[in-house]
Amino acid sequence: MEKKRAPRTYNQDHKARKYIKGKRRISVYVTWSYPGESNRDPTELDNRFSTMTEVRRALWPNYEAPQWADPLRFQQGIAGSLELFFWAWVKFQQLVEEVTGHVVPMFQRVDQAGFPLPLDERVLADTDTLFIFGLDHVITEQIASTEEIEAVRAFLKREGTCLVIGPHHDVGHAEDLVERDLEYRHHGDPLIPRQQRFGAYTRSLMEGLGLPIENRWGLRPAMDGKRIAPLTVMGDLDKRGWLTGVRNFNFHMHLPHYAVTDDTRGAHVLGRQPIDLSRPHPFTNAGNSEFNALVWLPPGEGRAGDVLVVDSTVFSTLFGSDESLERFWKNIALAQ
């Protein structure tokens, strides 16, 4: 007999978690305005999430069960696609709770009911590791305020803290429509428009904190048989063991390259992802065969905490997961 899922609740305030030595309190902050994303005009071609109807059409018949296709059970507009993200983060939340003993709250910059939540002490006070999932479309104008930047700066001055930040891809930044089409044909995802630019909030936050990283492109990883090709790991630089036991992340058709914009600021590229070179792209045409998938900024420049830059896709099961991916989750959750 199938075990019943615990009852789900909405409309409650967060209850602070008590500090327990050696047990990290992990929180997730999603940078989107849920109404701002779900209310985008579906007749617009660019810079929006797909509707659930578009997902069902493109991936038919994967989402034709009543759980997804019945409009009395699941949103069929853009909100449906947003809810798929929450479904896909559950396994990460469950694993982290198992190894830390703490629940993993999922905060949103503006939630479904329109409640705004700037990134401040309400999120940070009972957090040791903060994940920031940069899934806001640039067009929705989510920009980190001075107060938010200073709140995160203060957070990183606490010993033992860790910021995991991941602006999503930046597809179609060029005005040249031929180049946009080349990018589209490279990643090959029919659900991604010719222009889909993410991450204004995380970009502004990283700029304010002086973190020399920028999300660029949306690149298709190479495959090794039926699995994503393994990461090229710079083990000699991985002093904290973030990638210990990690072969690969998960496959996704359009992942960002995290460009290091200033080599003098202490950023270490720990993992590079081989690219599918059978599909031309401006980045590979320039001679690149891998993109930066994981960047680490150790304590320094006034920070007592670590900073990891890695895409939010890595913490989602929407695109699959395996032991290697879960090992990466545990490495972060159990970091001392």
C-alpha positions in Angstrom: 0.0 0.0 0.0 1.4 3.4 -1.0 2.4 5.6 1.9 0.3 8.7 2.1 2.1 12.0 1.7 2.0 14.4 4.7 -0.6 17.0 4.3 0.5 20.2 2.6 -0.1 23.7 4.1 -0.2 27.2 2.7 -0.7 30.7 4.1 1.6 30.3 7.1 4.4 32.4 8.4 7.9 30.9 8.7 8.9 29.7 12.1 12.5 30.2 12.9 14.7 27.2 13.3 17.0 26.8 16.3 20.7 26.7 15.9 22.2 23.2 16.4 26.0 22.9 16.1 26.9 20.8 13.0 23.4 20.9 11.5 23.1 23.5 8.8 19.9 25.5 8.4 19.3 25.8 4.7 16.9 28.2 3.0 16.0 28.8 -0.6 15.1 32.2 -2.0 13.4 32.2 -5.5 14.0 35.6 -7.1 10.9 35.8 -9.2 7.7 37.7 -8.8 5.3 34.8 -9.2 2.5 37.1 -10.4 4.9 39.0 -12.6 5.9 35.7 -14.3 2.5 34.0 -14.4 0.7 37.1 -15.7 3.0 37.5 -18.7 1.0 37.6 -21.9 1.1 34.1 -23.6 0.8 35.8 -27.0 4.3 37.3 -26.4 7.0 35.2 -28.1 9.9 36.0 -25.8 11.0 36.3 -22.2 8.3 34.3 -20.5 7.9 30.8 -19.2 5.8 28.3 -21.2 2.2 27.7 -20.4 1.4 24.2 -19.1 -0.6 23.6 -22.4 2.6 24.4 -24.3 4.6 22.0 -22.1 2.0 19.2 -22.7 2.1 19.8 -26.4 5.9 19.8 -26.7 6.4 16.8 -24.4 3.4 14.8 -25.2 2.4 12.3 -23.7 4.5 12.8 -20.6 2.1 15.2 -19.0 -1.2 13.8 -20.1 -2.1 12.1 -16.8 -5.0 13.8 -14.9 -2.4 15.0 -12.3 -1.1 17.4 -15.0 -3.7 17.7 -17.7 -6.9 18.0 -15.7 -7.7 21.8 -15.3 -9.6 21.0 -12.1 -6.3 19.6 -10.6 -3.5 21.6 -12.2 -2.9 25.1 -13.6 -2.8 25.1 -17.4 -1.4 28.5 -17.9 2.1 29.9 -17.1 1.4 29.2 -13.4 1.4 25.5 -14.2 5.0 25.7 -15.4 6.0 27.6 -12.3 4.4 24.9 -10.1 6.5 22.2 -11.9 9.6 23.9 -10.4 8.2 23.4 -6.9 7.4 19.8 -7.6 10.9 19.3 -8.8 12.6 20.9 -5.8 10.9 18.5 -3.3 13.5 15.8 -3.5 16.3 18.3 -2.8 14.3 19.7 0.2 13.6 16.2 1.5 17.3 15.0 1.2 18.6 18.1 3.0 16.0 17.7 5.8 17.1 14.1 6.2 20.8 14.9 6.6 20.4 18.2 8.6 17.3 17.6 10.7 16.0 21.0 9.6 13.1 21.7 7.2 14.1 23.7 4.1 11.8 26.8 3.6 11.2 28.0 0.1 10.8 31.8 0.0 9.7 33.8 -3.0 10.5 37.5 -3.7 6.8 37.9 -4.5 4.6 34.8 -3.9 1.4 33.5 -5.4 -0.8 35.7 -3.1 1.2 38.8 -3.9 3.1 39.0 -0.6 6.5 40.7 -1.2 9.6 39.4 0.7 12.8 41.4 0.2 15.9 39.4 1.1 16.4 40.6 4.7 16.8 39.3 8.3 13.5 37.5 8.1 15.1 35.1 5.7 18.7 35.3 6.8 18.5 35.2 10.7 18.0 31.4 10.9 19.9 30.5 7.8 23.5 29.1 7.6 23.4 28.2 3.9 21.3 30.3 1.5 20.4 29.2 -2.0 19.3 32.0 -4.3 17.6 30.6 -7.5 17.8 33.3 -10.1 14.7 32.5 -12.1 13.4 36.0 -12.7 13.0 37.2 -16.3 15.0 40.4 -16.8 11.8 42.0 -18.2 10.1 41.8 -14.7 12.7 44.2 -13.3 13.6 42.4 -10.1 16.6 44.4 -8.8 18.4 43.9 -5.5 18.0 47.0 -3.3 20.9 48.5 -1.4 19.3 47.2 1.8 19.2 43.7 0.4 22.8 43.8 -0.7 23.9 45.0 2.7 21.9 42.3 4.4 23.6 39.6 2.4 27.0 41.2 3.0 26.3 41.1 6.7 25.2 37.4 6.4 28.5 36.5 4.7 30.4 38.1 7.6 29.1 35.4 9.9 31.5 32.5 10.3 30.4 29.3 8.6 27.9 30.8 6.3 27.5 29.8 2.6 25.8 31.6 -0.3 24.8 29.4 -3.2 23.7 31.7 -6.0 22.6 30.7 -9.5 21.4 33.2 -12.2 19.8 31.0 -14.9 20.6 31.2 -18.6 20.8 34.3 -20.8 19.6 33.2 -24.3 19.3 35.6 -27.2 21.0 38.7 -25.8 22.2 39.8 -29.3 20.1 42.0 -31.5 21.1 39.9 -34.5 18.2 37.5 -35.2 20.4 35.1 -37.1 22.6 34.7 -34.0 19.5 34.2 -31.8 18.3 31.4 -34.1 21.7 29.8 -34.0 21.5 29.7 -30.2 18.0 28.2 -30.4 19.1 25.5 -32.8 22.1 24.7 -30.5 20.1 24.0 -27.4 17.1 22.5 -29.4 14.4 23.0 -26.8 11.1 24.0 -28.4 9.8 25.5 -25.2 12.6 28.1 -25.0 11.9 31.3 -27.1 14.6 32.9 -29.2 15.2 35.3 -26.4 14.9 34.4 -22.7 17.0 36.4 -20.4 17.1 35.6 -16.7 18.8 36.9 -13.6 18.5 40.6 -13.2 18.1 40.2 -9.4 21.1 37.8 -9.0 23.2 39.9 -11.3 22.5 43.1 -9.4 23.2 41.3 -6.1 26.5 39.8 -7.2 27.6 43.2 -8.6 26.7 44.9 -5.3 28.7 42.3 -3.4 31.6 42.6 -5.7 31.4 39.0 -7.0 33.0 39.0 -10.4 30.7 36.4 -12.1 28.3 36.9 -14.9 25.8 34.4 -16.4 26.1 34.1 -20.2 24.4 32.0 -22.9 22.4 28.8 -22.6 24.6 25.9 -23.6 23.7 22.3 -24.4 26.0 19.8 -22.5 27.7 16.9 -24.3 26.5 13.4 -23.6 28.4 10.3 -22.7 26.2 7.6 -23.9 22.8 8.1 -22.2 24.3 10.2 -19.4 25.5 13.8 -19.4 29.3 14.0 -20.0 31.3 14.1 -16.7 32.5 17.4 -15.4 36.1 18.5 -15.8 36.9 18.9 -12.1 39.8 21.1 -10.9 40.4 18.9 -7.8 43.6 20.8 -6.8 41.5 24.0 -6.3 38.7 22.3 -4.5 40.0 22.7 -1.0 36.6 22.3 0.7 35.7 19.1 -1.2 32.5 20.5 -2.8 32.9 18.1 -5.7 34.2 15.1 -3.8 32.5 12.0 -5.2 30.7 14.0 -7.9 31.0 12.8 -11.5 28.3 15.0 -13.1 25.4 17.3 -12.6 22.1 16.7 -14.4 21.4 17.2 -18.1 19.6 20.3 -19.2 19.5 21.6 -22.7 20.5 25.2 -21.9 22.8 25.9 -19.0 24.6 29.1 -18.3 28.3 29.8 -18.6 29.5 31.5 -15.5 32.1 33.9 -16.8 34.7 35.2 -14.4 35.0 38.9 -15.2 38.0 39.7 -12.9 40.7 37.1 -12.4 42.2 39.0 -9.4 39.2 38.6 -7.1 39.8 35.1 -5.9 37.2 33.2 -7.9 38.1 29.5 -8.6 36.4 27.6 -11.4 36.0 24.1 -9.9 33.9 22.4 -12.5 33.6 22.8 -16.3 31.0 21.1 -18.4 31.8 19.8 -21.9 29.5 21.2 -24.6 27.7 19.4 -27.4 30.0 20.4 -30.3 27.8 18.9 -32.9 25.5 21.9 -32.7 27.1 25.2 -33.6 26.9 28.1 -31.2 28.7 31.5 -31.0 30.5 30.4 -27.8 31.9 27.3 -29.4 32.5 29.1 -32.7 34.9 31.3 -30.7 36.9 28.2 -29.7 35.3 27.1 -26.4 34.6 23.4 -25.8 33.5 23.7 -22.1 31.6 26.2 -19.9 32.0 27.1 -16.3 29.4 25.1 -14.3 30.7 25.7 -10.7 32.6 28.7 -9.4 33.8 29.0 -5.8 34.8 32.2 -4.0 36.4 31.2 -0.7 36.3 33.6 2.3 38.0 36.8 1.7 37.5 40.5 0.9 35.5 40.9 4.1 33.6 37.6 3.7 33.8 35.0 6.4 31.5 32.7 4.4 31.8 30.8 1.2 30.1 31.6 -2.1 29.3 29.0 -4.8 27.9 30.0 -8.2 25.9 27.2 -9.8 22.7 27.0 -11.7 19.4 26.3 -9.8 18.7 23.4 -12.3 21.3 21.4 -10.4 18.9 21.2 -7.4 15.9 20.2 -9.4 14.7 16.8 -10.5 12.7 18.1 -13.4 15.6 17.1 -15.6 16.6 14.0 -13.8 18.9 13.1 -10.9 21.3 10.4 -9.9 23.7 9.5 -7.1 26.3 11.9 -8.3 23.9 14.9 -8.1 22.7 13.9 -4.7 26.3 13.6 -3.5 26.8 17.2 -4.5 23.7 18.2 -2.5 25.0 16.4 0.5 28.5 17.9 0.2 26.9 21.4 0.5 24.4 20.4 3.2 27.1 18.7 5.4 29.9 21.2 4.9 31.7 22.1 8.1 
